[in-house]
Amino acid sequence: MDLHSAFLEHLAQTSPTPLALDIVHAEGCYLTDRKGERYLDLVAGLAVNNVGHRHPVVVQATKDQCDRYLHVIPYGEFIQEPQVRFAEQLTAALPEGLDSVYFVNSGTEAIEGALKLAKRCTGRTALVSCHKSYHGSTHGSLSITGNETKKYRSRPLLPDVHFITFNSTADLDRIDTRTAAVIVEPIQGDAGVRIPAHEWLVALRVRCFETGALLVFDEVQTGFGRTGTTFAFERSGVVPDILVLGKALGGGLPMGAFIASKDRMAHLTQEPTLGHITTFGGHPLPCVAGSAAFDVLLMEDLPRNAERMGTLFKELLVHPAIVEVRGEGLMLAVELDDPARVQHVVLRCLELGVLGFWFLSCPSAFRIAPPLCISETEVRSACATVCAALDTPRP
């Protein structure tokens, strides 16, 4: 059976029309398929490959660790230097109170761990999230995702989950002394890159302090330089009680983490013990890859480049069909005048050698989230291609 047929026959599919690109190589901001066609990547594995594909520092760190050991024991039992050093590195870059890291396998598992931790710390059951939010596809994270289309076939989900409107100060009164945690994306991603007012984030933080609810920031998409700062919450100065990371955390390898104070994290060690268990969480390969990628991020000042290139995208993406280009850094949404045009533009860009992607919850826009190392020349080329695609008549 040829590879394409085997892909469709033996791999479970998530949609009836996968792009089915057959990629054999990736480097920097480019993907190459089996036919030798190159694609400028404006997706970065959905905000995963922030330092670019196969950065040599990340590749070498991973190879070196392969010569030492791979999996040796489930998370938390042995001292494993890659875990310890990466946790040190992360907490050194974070404010006081975010000094204990629990490594897991993905962003959605990190959300699950954060929800459990919040309930353990507060003794409460109610959870508050935002309409149009996206936090993952496992049962807990899906329960707090504000998109009914994605969740109705999986019900019943977690009880005692309540939704507020993102950026609505009036809705903050729904956070009360029954609330264990409020889970918020500092910038809503899948909703089409929605940026909150600074005043709203401050009022949210105050309301959580007043009620004793824990504030959880989901930075699975926004973390590691994508919005122009190392973490998106730095833009507002509002510090969460629990920080959730994923996607770019592992430098291109699967990884997630939730981070809190040592005192709060200690709740998972007692009554009962093993409050969260993971076999492969903190696997040494993602730890060394993530640590190397974090070094590269800071060494090459990629958050600054993300800010500069994001501004350039906004300047160059001018077309009668473009209603708005919104976002921070290289987390952008291009809003079009006709939702039916979005898929046409994405597929036409692919034909022209530029990989773009759409949003699950915002059909009127497509995303731009390339590796943060993208150059000015590559941005100009990408924008020219997008405008050319917009000029192409739909069939």
N, C-alpha and C positions, 0 to 999 in steps of 0.2 A: 504493500500500500504506500502511495506517495505521501510525503510529509504533510501536505495540506489536508488530504483526506483523513489521515490518521489524527491530525489535530481536531478535526470536526467530529470524528467518530469516537475517539477514546478519551478526550479531555472534556470534562463537564464545561458547558458553555454558560456564560452569564447573560448573553443577549443573542437574538436570532441573527444579528448582522455584525459579527466581530470584524475589526479592521484586517486581521490575519496577516499583518506584515511578518515576513520571515527574516528576522534580524540575525545576522551572523557576526556583527562587530559593532562596538560603540566606543567612541573616543571623544572627550571634550563635550562639545555641543552637537555631535553628529552621530546618527545611526546609519548603518550600511546593511542593505538586505542581500539576499542570496544572489540576486541578479547584478549586484554591484551598484545599485542606486543608492545615493546618499540623501539623507533627510536632516535638515536643520531642526533640532528638537526644541520645541517651545512648550514641552510638557514636563520634561525631567522626571519621567516615571511617576507623575503626579506629585511633584514637590519632594522627590526623594533624592535625586542626584544633584544636590545643591552645589557641590564642588566640581561638577562635571562627571562624565562617564569615565571610569577607569583612571582616575587621577593616579599618577605613578606612586605618590607617597602612600595612598590608601592601598593600592595593589601590593606594594612591597611589604607593608605592615601585615597584610593578610597572609601573604606567602610565608613570611617569617614565623607567624603564629602556627601555621600548618606544620611547620617543622618541630614544634614544641608539643602541643597536644590539642585535641578537639574537645568533645564533650567528655567530662570525667565524673560528674555527679549532679543531681538536681540542684537548682539554685539555692544558695544559702548555707550549704553544709561545709564546703571547703573554702579556704582562702585561695582565690584565683586572681592573680595579679592584674590581668586585663580588666576585670570587673572593678577592682578596688581603685586602680589608677584612673579609669574613666569616670567613676563616681566622684573622685577627688577633683578631677578637671571640671566636671559640670558644676559641682557645688561652689567651686572657687569663682565661677562666672555668674553666680546667682546671689540674690540678696539674702540677708540673715533670715532664718526661718524656713529656707528651702535647702536643707543641708543633709537630707537622707534620701537615697535613691533606691527605688525598687525596679530592677530591670525585668522586662517581660519580652514578649515576642512580637508585638504589634501595637499600633495605636489603639485599636479597639480593646485589646486586653488591658492596656494601660487605663482606659476609661473604666473598665470593669473593676480593676483594682482600686481606682480612686473612689468609685461609688461605695465599695465595701468599706474602705478606710473611713470615709465620711460618716457612714452609719455607725461604725465601731466607735469613733471618737465622740460623736454627739449623743448616741443612744436614740436617735430619731429615725424616722422612716421616710419622710416626705422629700422628694427631689424636685427641683425647679430647673427647667431648661427654657430655651427660646423657640418660638415658632420659626420654621424654615432652617433650623439648625441641622447639622450632620455630625454625628459622633461615632459612626461605625455600624457594623451589621450584625454583631452578636446580640443576644437577647437584651442584655442590660443597656448596651449603648444604643441599640435600636429603640428601646423604650423611651430614651430621652432625646431621640432625634425628632425634630419637628416637621416631619414629612409623612403624612398619612398614606400617601400612595406607596411608599416604600415599606410600610410596616403592617398594613391591614391584614395581609395573608399570614402573618406570623403571630397574630393575637391568640391567646391572651399574653400580654407582656407584663412588665413590672407594674404593680399597683402603686398608688399614691405618687404619681408623677404629674406635675402641673407645668403649664407653659405660660410664659409671658412674651410680650412683643419686644423684640430686640430694639434697643434704643428708646424705649418708652418709659419715662420716669414715673408716669401714673401707675404702671403695672408693678412697680417695685413693692407696693403694699401687699402683694400676694406672697411675698417672702415673709414668713412669720416664725414663731418659736417652735413650730413643728418641723421646720425645714432643716434637713440634715446638710444639704449642699445645693448650691446654685452653680450649674455648669454652663459656661459661656465660652464661645470662641471670641478672642479679642478682635478678630476680623472674621465675619462669617464667610466661609469659603464657598461651599456648594450652593449657597443661596445667591451666588453671583457676586461675591466679593463686596460685602456690605460693611462699611466702616462706622463704628459707633462714635457718638459725640464724647469728647473728653469728660464733659460734665455728667453724662450718664454713667460712665465707668466709675467715676468718683462717688456718685450717689449710690451705685450698686455696692461698692466696697463699704460705704458707711452703713447701708441697710443690713449687710451681712454682719458687720460688727455689732449693730444694735440688737439683732435677733439671735446671735450666736450661730448662725448658719455658716458653713465653710464655703469659701469662694474657690471654685475650681476653674482654672483656665485651660481650655483645650488648645494647645499650641502644636498639635500634630501637623497641621499644614503651615502654620505661620512661623514656626521656629527655625533657628539656625540661619539667620540672615535674610530670609526671604523678603521681609517687609522693610529692609533697610537698617534694622538694628538686630543684634544677635537674637533677642526674643522680642516678640511684638509688644508684650506688656511694658517693656522699657519706654515705649513711645508715650505712654500715659503716666508712668510712674505709679500705677496701681499694681500692687503686688498680691498675688493670690495666696491662699492657704495651701492649695495643692496645685502643682503644675503637671500637665500631661504632655508627653512628647512621643513622637513616632516618626514615620517617614524618613526624613533626612538624618535622624539620630544615628542610624547604623552605617552611614557612609555608603549606602547602596546595598547593604545587607539587611535582612528583616530584623527589626528591633523596635521596642517601645519602652517607656519608663513613666512611672509617676513619682513625683518628688514632693516631699513635705518636710516638716520639722522632725528631728529625731524623736521627740516626745510623742508626737502624733503617730509616727510610724511604729512606735513600740506597741501600739494597740493590736497590731497583727501578730504579736508574739505570745499572746496570753488570752485565756478565757474565750475560746480554746487557743492553743498554739496552732501554728501553721495557718494563720488567718488568710493568707493567700499562698498558693503553691504553684510552681511552674517548673517543669522539667528542663526546658531549654532556655528559659529566661536568663539573660546575661551570658549567653554562649560566647566563648572567647573570640570567635572570629568577628561577629558584629561589634564586640567591645573594642578590639584593636582597630577595626576599620572605622568605627565611629570616632574614636579618639584621634586617629590620624586625620580624618576629615575635619574635625573640629580645629585641630592645629592649622590645617590648610585654610579654613574659613577665616581665621584671625590673621594668619601670616600674610595672606594675599588680600586682606581687607575686602572680602567679597560682599559684606553688607553694604559698604560704601558703593561698590560697583553696582549692586542691585538697585540702590537708590538712583544713581546716575542713569543707568540703562532704563529703568522704569520711567523716568522723566522723559527720556528720548522716545520711548514707545508712545507716550502720550502726545508728544509734539508731532510725531510723524504719522500716526494713525488718524488721518483726516480724510473723510470721504462722506459724500451725501448720505450713504446708507448707515454710517456710524452715528449713533445717537450720543454715545458717551464711552469714554475709556476710564474706568474707575479702579482704584486700588492703591496700594502702597508698595514701593519697591518693585519687585518682580512677581507680585501676586496681583494680577490684573484681570479684569473682565471687559470684553469688548461688546457693548450692547448695540444690537442692530435694530433697524426700523421694522423688521419683519421676522418673527421667530422662525418661519418656514425657511428663511434664508440661511440660518446658522449652519445646519448640516451640509447644505450645498457648499458654503464657503470653506468649511473644515475639509471636506472631501476634495474640493478643487485645490486647496493649498497642498494637500497630500500629493496630488498629481504633479504639482509644481515643485515638490521637494521640500515642503515645510510641514512638520507635524504639529497640528493643533488639536484641541479637544474641547468637548462641550461640558456643561454642568448637568448633574442629575436633577437639580431643583430650580434651574433658571433657564428655560428653553429659549429665551430671547437673547442669550449672550454666549460667547465662547471664551475659554480661558487662555491666558498667556502666562506661563510659569516656567520659563526655561532655566537651565543651569545658571547659577549666579555668576559664572565666569564668562558669560556671553559678551562678545566684543561689540564696539560701536558699528563696525562693518557688518557684522552678523545681524544686528538689530535693524540697520538700514535695509539690508537685503530682505529680512523677514517682513518688514512693513511694506516694501514694494510688492512682495508676493501677495500679502493679504489684500492690498488695494487692487491688484490685478485680478484676484479671485472674485472680489466684489464686483468688478466690471464684467465678469463672465456671465452671460445670460444663463438662467436656469433652464434645464430641459423641459 
